[in-house]
Amino acid sequence: MSTGLFVETLPGQPIVDFVREFEAPAAAVYTAHADPDVYVRWVGPTTYETAVTAWDHRSGGAYRFVQREPGRLGEYAFRGAIHTARPGELIIQTFEWEGAPDQVSLDIMRFEDLPGGRSRIVGRSVFPSLDNLRSMLDDGMTEGMETGYRALDDLLREG
Amino acid sequence: MSTGLFVETLPGQPIVDFVREFEAPAAAVYTAHADPDVYVRWVGPTTYETAVTAWDHRSGGAYRFVQREPGRLGEYAFRGAIHTARPGELIIQTFEWEGAPDQVSLDIMRFEDLPGGRSRIVGRSVFPSLDNLRSMLDDGMTEGMETGYRALDDLLREG
């Protein structure tokens, strides 16, 4: 059962709030974000192949990954610095698509257990400007999240 | 000659823009942010003693420093992750006062040369909420910046 992605932009502010529930405990959903071998298997858009080129998932660490559409030239690279990595609870990290250099946003993801072995991510993405937020939305940010989280549902179901 | 700090909050947005000019080239002002031995000598509030406890000033690095008021107990600790460190040009980093845990902002500082060996910082601080921005302003954020930059003027004059 997919519970869907709830997304809300704060009026006039460069902020997107989102909530997504999962049929698995917070610890498992957190690990799917922290372990690069798991991360590349679900991060959206799922029609792309993802390869990690740097991964040091700790407070004060950093990450970088590259996505390619199979059969096409060109790639999309993303990188960030990890401010907080608190296992099972909280990730606060920066995010940059290298195709829009120096446009850096801040992602805050709280992992919260729910009754019955379920959990949710309560997230906030803070962008450096309203223009940057608009272009990220136009570039399919929420669709990428939705397809990624559905792939994560499948992975969590497999255990 | 101090040229003063220009600060502007964007109406209804958790963003503070600032501009500060210096009587020194951008490379020197950047170094004063990147070299921990220089940084502790000017960062505000200048009535506090500053000690660096972690410092890895590169893209993907991190920092932490602690401030103490002489003759008093207690300390104020600050830490962040460095997204971009491009010498002489750009710093993008996160910032957290550990007294307000998990309230993390994003600082973007562009270092720009001006004619006559002068330069300016064009900065933007992006906060995770309007409430967090208000409390940082109430806690004297701009006064800390002003006194710090005046101390930096003195250091740059000494060469």
Interface residues (C-beta under 8 A of the other chain):
Chain A: G12 Q13 P14 I15 A54 D56 S59 G60 G61 A62 R79 G80 A81 I82 H83 T84 L90 I92 Q93 T94 E96 D102 V104 S105 L106 I108 R124 V126 F127 P128 S129 L130
Chain B: G12 Q13 P14 I15 A54 D56 S59 G60 G61 A62 R79 G80 A81 I82 H83 T84 L90 I92 Q93 T94 E96 D102 V104 S105 L106 I108 R124 V126 F127 P128 S129 L130
